[in-house]
Every structure is written in C-alpha cells, then in structure tokens.
Amino acid sequence: MSTVDWIPNEITAAARHRTLQAGESLFCQGDQTYGIFAIVNGRVQMIRYDSHGRALVLFTAAEGELFAEAALFSESYHCDAMAATEAPVRIYTRPILLSLLRRDPTAAQKFIVLLAR
C-alpha cells in the first residue's frame, strides 16, 4: 500500500498543489497547521534546529511519501519543512481529512496502520 492509498480519489482530486523550489520553506516550526502533504516527486526535509542553530534532519520525504501527519492532531507544526530539491507537493487540508477519518472507519484504520509502520 502506498502512503496515500487510504485517501479516496475524490479527496485526492480536491487536494491543492504547490511546487517548491530547492531551499524553499513549506512551513516553519510554530506555524498554524493547515494540512498534511504528499510528495509528487523530489524531496522535502523535516528539520529542527538545536540550541546552537545546527539543523537536524528528522525525516526526508521522497516521491509518493506522506509527511507532517502529526499536523492533523496539532495546532502548530513541530518542525520546519524545506525542499531539498524541486518538489511538487499535494496538500491535503486538515478539515477535509479529519472529516474523512470521522466518517470512514476503513480509511481511519488504514491511516493508523500507516502511522504504526
């Protein structure tokens, strides 16, 4: 199963799209959450900075991968997301996905399985 197979086609079709250039920020730690993301191609890094300002890469999302899943259940992003390459991303908005998880137990279970991996 792909990381986005659990999302129904009509929600994927309604997703917003954005193409990030290498080095461009998608969101910063503390920003209000608005959705989770899937990489169409390219790479996006999830980054935190230590007390000395050094970047710590927590995760690098690549083609077909979902990232920032915790944003569904948080009011703010916990790290920065920056494009490591040009990266078209699909944006699944928080209200639409939360509604899906509330009304569709099968989709909710598939999402939980994804998170558990």
N, C-alpha and C positions, 0 to 999 in steps of 0.2 A: 504494500500500500504506500502510495506517495504521501507526503506530509499534508497535501491538500485534498486528497481523495474523499475525505469525510464531508467536505463542503459541497452542498448541492450546486448544480450547474447554474441555476438562476441567481444564486448569490455570487458565484464567481463572475458571471456575466455583468453583474451590477457593481463589481469592485472598481475602485478608482485605480488609475495607473499613474506612475511617476517614474521618470528616468533620472537617476542620479549620475553625476559625473564623478570620476575618481577624486576622492578627497572631500566630496560634498557631504554635509551632515543631513541625515533624515530626521533625527530628533536628538535632544540633549537630555542628560540626567536632570530630573526635576520638571521637565515639560509635562503638561497635561496630556494624558493618553487619549488617543483618538482611534487607534486600531492596531491590528497586527499585520504582518507583511509576509509576502511570498516572493522569492527571487525568481524572476523570469529567466535571467542569465546574469553572469557576473558574480561579484562577491560583495557582501556588506559585513563589516566587523562591528561587534558589540564591544564597547570599550569603557573601562573605568580608569580613573586616574588615582594614583596613590598620593600620599601626603607630600611627596616631593615632585608631583606633577608628571610622573612617568606613566605612560599608557600601559595598561594591562588588557590584552585582548581576551575577552571572556568566551567568545564564540565567533566563528566566521561562517556566515550563511552563504551557501552556493546555490546554483541553479536547482529549482524545484523544492528548496527548503523553506520552511516557515520559520519566522523568528519574532521575538518580542511577545510571545504567548502570554506572559505574566501580565501584560498590559490589559488583558480582558478583565482582570480582577484587581486592578490597582488604579489609583487616580493619577499617578505620575510614573514616567519611565524611570527605571532604576540605573540606567547607564546611557551612554551615547551610542548612536548608530551612525557609522560613517562608511561611505562607499570606498572599497579598496580598489575597485575597477569601475568602469561604466556599468551601471546596474539598473536595468528596468525592474521595478517592483510593482506588485499588485497589492493594493491596500484594502483590507477587509475591515470595515468600520466596526467599532466596538458595539454600538447599539444593535446592529443587524446580527452580528454573531452571537451576542448574548441572547437575543430573541430566539435564534435558531436553537441554541443549546437548551433553552427552557421548554421549547415545544417539540423537539425531536430527540427522544431518548437514544435512538440509534446513532445519530450524529454526535450526541454528547458522549456516548460510550466510546466511539471511535476517537474522539478528541482526547479523552482520558487515556486511552491506550497509547496514543502518540506521545503524550506528556510523560507517561511512565517509561518509555523507551529511552 
